[in-house]
Structure formats: C-alpha cells, structure tokens
Amino acid sequence: MTKVAVLGAGINGLACAVRVKEKYPNIHVVIIASEFTPNTTGDGSGGFWYPYLCGITPQDLLCKWGGETYKYLYGLWREGGHDLCLLPMFELYREKRELVTHSWAKDVLGYRILDEKQLSYLSGLYSVKYVSGRTFTSFIAYPPTILAHLHRRFEAANGQTLQYRINSLDDKKLDDYDVVINCLGLGAREVVPDDKVVPIRGQISRVIAPWVTNAVMDEDSGNYILPNVHNCVLGGTHQTNDFNRSIVGEDTDFVLNGCSQLIPGLKNAELITQWAGLRPGRESVRLEAEQRDGKLYIHNYGHGGSGLTLFWGCAADVLEIFDKHLTEGRKQNAKL
Ligand SMILES: Cc1cc2nc3c(=O)[nH]c(=O)nc-3n(C[C@H](O)[C@H](O)[C@H](O)COP(=O)(O)OP(=O)(O)OC[C@H]3O[C@@H](n4cnc5c(N)ncnc54)[C@H](O)[C@@H]3O)c2cc1C
C-alpha cells in the first residue's frame, strides 16, 4: 500500500493533501509540518488573487495554475461562508509604460488596459497622477478561513497530521513513505537544500476601513490596499534576502503614509495589526518529480508572492504526477 507524506501545511501543502486524499481515500496521507494554520505564511498574507513576485515562472504555467485557482475560488465564493470577496482591482503606474495584456487575462473577469479618461478619473480618486494601468475583477480571501477550510476537508477525509520539523529529505521520519510531496515553502531552502529559494520579506498593516471596496496597487511606490471581509490590508514591502520577521518602524511609516497618500481617509482608520512575513521567493516555482533512492519526491515550492493565487492549479499538477506514478506502479506489478 502506497504511503504519502506531504511536507508543509501552508496553502500549497493543504491543497495537495486534500486533492490526493479525496481522490484516493484508501491511501494513507499524512501532513508533516512544523507550523499549521493560523501560523503559516499564507495566514498572514494579503490573500489576493494576483500573480505577483513569482520570478520568471513561465506565463503558460501562471495561466494554467492561476486560472484553475481562480475557478476554484469562484466556486467557494458562490457557496458563501468562506470569507471570500470578489472585487475590482486597479494596477496603476506613475510612469508611462507600454502595458501588454497578461496571458491570464482571458481567465479573469473584466480585464482591461486603462485608457486616458479612466486614468484621469483614478488619479482624482487616489490623489496621485497615474499615466498607465490595468484593471480586472479578482478574489480576495481572509486567508485563515480558507486555510482552516482546507484543513477541515483533509481531516474529514481521514487525513493525518504530525507536527514535526524535518531536517533533510533523508530524515528518518520519511523512511516509511513511498511518496513525499514537498511543499515546504521557504523551508525548502534548508531541507532540499535549494539555495535558489530566498526570502522576500513583506511587512503589512491591517486597518478597519469598511468603506474601501476596491483593491489598488501602486506599482511605482510599492504601496497597495487590499480590503477583505474583515479588514483592509495596507502594504507593503518586498525585501529580497531579508530574514527579519520583526516589525520595522521605517516600514510601518512607508506603509501607512504611502497608503494614506492614496486614500487620505485611511489616516483615521483604526490600526489593528502589523505583520512581517517571508515569501518563499525563487527564480521560478519548482513543480516537478524527482526519483531518489527508490522514493518519488514531488516538489511544489517557491511560489513567491503568489501562493494564494496558484495553489489549487499547482495541486492539480501534483495530483497528475501522483496519478501517473500509481498507474506505472500497477503496470509493473501486472507484468510480474
Ligand atoms: C506580506 C505578504 C503578503 C502576501 N500576499 C499575498 C497575496 O495577496 N496573494 C498571494 O497569492 N500570495 C501572497 N503572499 C505569498 C503567500 O503567502 C505565499 O506564496 C504562500 O504562503 C506560500 O505557501 P506555501 O504553502 O508554499 O508556504 P508556507 O505558507 O510558508 O508554508 C510552508 C509550510 O512548511 C512548513 N515547514 C517549513 N520548513 C519546515 C521544516 N523544516 N520541517 C517541517 N515543516 C516545515 C511550515 O511550517 C509550513 O507549514 C504574501 C506573502 C507575504 C509575506
């Protein structure tokens, strides 16, 4: 009987564990992780569907993984009760750019490059002169709710969990497993090891601002405003190779002053939390199979600023690799 260990209980580990366990209820699947929700990177994240800081991951893969995740969120939104919102977003530039249409434009609602009239309207709304921009309609999650939902789904399918810190892929804890699905995020840097994985530090604030119902990203200043069901995320920094998880006063000023420049009323919004997290940056998402010492490893890490944007589609590809492995195993057994 095949035994599967999923390493990591972030959004990617949970999605893979759910997809494998729900398709193969008789296969033993355990999630092994040092931290579970609400203490993973995704829990603190903005929760916004938007391909961001994922290096040179090929556009066709962003399209496939992102498109499938967008559709999955669509379904959850229709069900209700998952703390998901569907809202317009504006990606705006202070300097003139020749913006091309993203490969994933056809997979989202209402995608458009903004014309001069629309930009002039938005410049009035956000008190900054914007000269280029895009808009589309996207989903924003309150991340702990979606992570808890996936965790419950996995447990309801009789999936097992184990809190444990893995030292390497040769860790004795993995001896009993034939298939290891590696969703360690930044942890892959040490465990694989893979020095292409680097932290991209992000510091954000959460405020109460229920009148804000659009997402805005000022691509030239780096500030962004992402309202969700419970609060409004103000961002943000993206400092590569910075491992500092503490709040830095200078970054707080950058976030609060920068976002208040866009929407002056935010100055009076109640500040409820601040958080600094480390995105698992990599030149490109690593999603591939590797055979090592008779064991199948399926790597799925390095999602940068897009874990909540790509997770369901990436888990579909992981499942496909796993399906193929089972089919080949059956064929070989039949020959014996
Ligand atoms: C400020 C900020 C804002 C963000 N906003 C967005 C956004 O709006 N939209 C979006 O799509 N993405 C966003 N992201 C990025 C997103 O959070 C990540 O891409 C995503 O969380 C990665 O998920 P993961 O499951 O791969 O890794 P993680 O969530 O980091 O989970 C890794 C798992 O592996 C475990 N682990 C690691 N090392 C070990 C070990 N040695 N042994 C055992 N277990 C281990 C951890 O405990 C954890 O369970 C943001 C990130 C930050 C920091």
The ligand as an SDF file (V2000), in Angstrom:
LIG
                    3D

 53 58  0  0  0  0  0  0  0  0999 V2000
    3.2850   40.2880    3.2770 C   0  0  0  0  0  0  0  0  0  0  0  0
    2.8440   39.1570    2.3650 C   0  0  0  0  0  0  0  0  0  0  0  0
    1.7050   39.3310    1.5960 C   0  0  0  0  0  0  0  0  0  0  0  0
    1.3100   38.3180    0.7100 C   0  0  0  0  0  0  0  0  0  0  0  0
    0.1690   38.4950   -0.0180 N   0  0  0  0  0  0  0  0  0  0  0  0
   -0.1850   37.5600   -0.9270 C   0  0  0  0  0  0  0  0  0  0  0  0
   -1.3570   37.7390   -1.7090 C   0  0  0  0  0  0  0  0  0  0  0  0
   -2.0810   38.7200   -1.5530 O   0  0  0  0  0  0  0  0  0  0  0  0
   -1.6630   36.7680   -2.6240 N   0  0  0  0  0  0  0  0  0  0  0  0
   -0.8750   35.6720   -2.8060 C   0  0  0  0  0  0  0  0  0  0  0  0
   -1.1950   34.8530   -3.6910 O   0  0  0  0  0  0  0  0  0  0  0  0
    0.2210   35.4550   -2.0460 N   0  0  0  0  0  0  0  0  0  0  0  0
    0.5810   36.3780   -1.1180 C   0  0  0  0  0  0  0  0  0  0  0  0
    1.7030   36.1860   -0.3470 N   0  0  0  0  0  0  0  0  0  0  0  0
    2.5390   34.9990   -0.6120 C   0  0  0  0  0  0  0  0  0  0  0  0
    1.9830   33.7660    0.0550 C   0  0  0  0  0  0  0  0  0  0  0  0
    1.8030   34.0000    1.4300 O   0  0  0  0  0  0  0  0  0  0  0  0
    2.9720   32.5910   -0.1540 C   0  0  0  0  0  0  0  0  0  0  0  0
    3.2450   32.4320   -1.5380 O   0  0  0  0  0  0  0  0  0  0  0  0
    2.3530   31.2980    0.3610 C   0  0  0  0  0  0  0  0  0  0  0  0
    2.0200   31.4240    1.7130 O   0  0  0  0  0  0  0  0  0  0  0  0
    3.3000   30.1180    0.1490 C   0  0  0  0  0  0  0  0  0  0  0  0
    2.6160   28.9890    0.6130 O   0  0  0  0  0  0  0  0  0  0  0  0
    3.3660   27.6230    0.9090 P   0  0  0  0  0  0  0  0  0  0  0  0
    2.3320   26.6750    1.3510 O   0  0  0  0  0  0  0  0  0  0  0  0
    4.2000   27.2730   -0.2730 O   0  0  0  0  0  0  0  0  0  0  0  0
    4.3960   28.0030    2.0740 O   0  0  0  0  0  0  0  0  0  0  0  0
    4.1260   28.3990    3.6060 P   0  0  0  0  0  0  0  0  0  0  0  0
    2.8120   29.0380    3.7880 O   0  0  0  0  0  0  0  0  0  0  0  0
    5.3270   29.1770    4.0340 O   0  0  0  0  0  0  0  0  0  0  0  0
    4.0880   27.0100    4.3390 O   0  0  0  0  0  0  0  0  0  0  0  0
    5.2550   26.2300    4.4940 C   0  0  0  0  0  0  0  0  0  0  0  0
    4.9260   25.0630    5.3940 C   0  0  0  0  0  0  0  0  0  0  0  0
    6.1200   24.2700    5.5270 O   0  0  0  0  0  0  0  0  0  0  0  0
    6.4240   24.0920    6.8890 C   0  0  0  0  0  0  0  0  0  0  0  0
    7.8740   23.9300    7.0430 N   0  0  0  0  0  0  0  0  0  0  0  0
    8.8600   24.7290    6.5770 C   0  0  0  0  0  0  0  0  0  0  0  0
   10.0600   24.2170    6.9000 N   0  0  0  0  0  0  0  0  0  0  0  0
    9.8090   23.0660    7.5720 C   0  0  0  0  0  0  0  0  0  0  0  0
   10.6230   22.0450    8.1280 C   0  0  0  0  0  0  0  0  0  0  0  0
   11.9510   22.1150    8.1030 N   0  0  0  0  0  0  0  0  0  0  0  0
   10.0210   20.9730    8.7070 N   0  0  0  0  0  0  0  0  0  0  0  0
    8.6670   20.8850    8.7600 C   0  0  0  0  0  0  0  0  0  0  0  0
    7.8510   21.8010    8.2510 N   0  0  0  0  0  0  0  0  0  0  0  0
    8.4140   22.8820    7.6530 C   0  0  0  0  0  0  0  0  0  0  0  0
    5.8710   25.3280    7.5660 C   0  0  0  0  0  0  0  0  0  0  0  0
    5.7050   25.1120    8.9630 O   0  0  0  0  0  0  0  0  0  0  0  0
    4.5450   25.4520    6.8190 C   0  0  0  0  0  0  0  0  0  0  0  0
    3.6100   24.5490    7.3380 O   0  0  0  0  0  0  0  0  0  0  0  0
    2.0900   37.1330    0.5900 C   0  0  0  0  0  0  0  0  0  0  0  0
    3.1990   36.9440    1.4250 C   0  0  0  0  0  0  0  0  0  0  0  0
    3.5810   37.9490    2.2920 C   0  0  0  0  0  0  0  0  0  0  0  0
    4.7800   37.7200    3.1820 C   0  0  0  0  0  0  0  0  0  0  0  0
  1  2  1  0
  2  3  1  0
  2 52  2  0
  3  4  2  0
  4  5  1  0
  4 50  1  0
  5  6  2  0
  6  7  1  0
  6 13  1  0
  7  8  2  0
  7  9  1  0
  9 10  1  0
 10 11  2  0
 10 12  1  0
 12 13  2  0
 13 14  1  0
 14 15  1  0
 14 50  1  0
 15 16  1  0
 16 17  1  0
 16 18  1  0
 18 19  1  0
 18 20  1  0
 20 21  1  0
 20 22  1  0
 22 23  1  0
 23 24  1  0
 24 25  2  0
 24 26  1  0
 24 27  1  0
 27 28  1  0
 28 29  2  0
 28 30  1  0
 28 31  1  0
 31 32  1  0
 32 33  1  0
 33 34  1  0
 33 48  1  0
 34 35  1  0
 35 36  1  0
 35 46  1  0
 36 37  1  0
 36 45  1  0
 37 38  2  0
 38 39  1  0
 39 40  1  0
 39 45  2  0
 40 41  1  0
 40 42  2  0
 42 43  1  0
 43 44  2  0
 44 45  1  0
 46 47  1  0
 46 48  1  0
 48 49  1  0
 50 51  2  0
 51 52  1  0
 52 53  1  0
M  END
$$$$
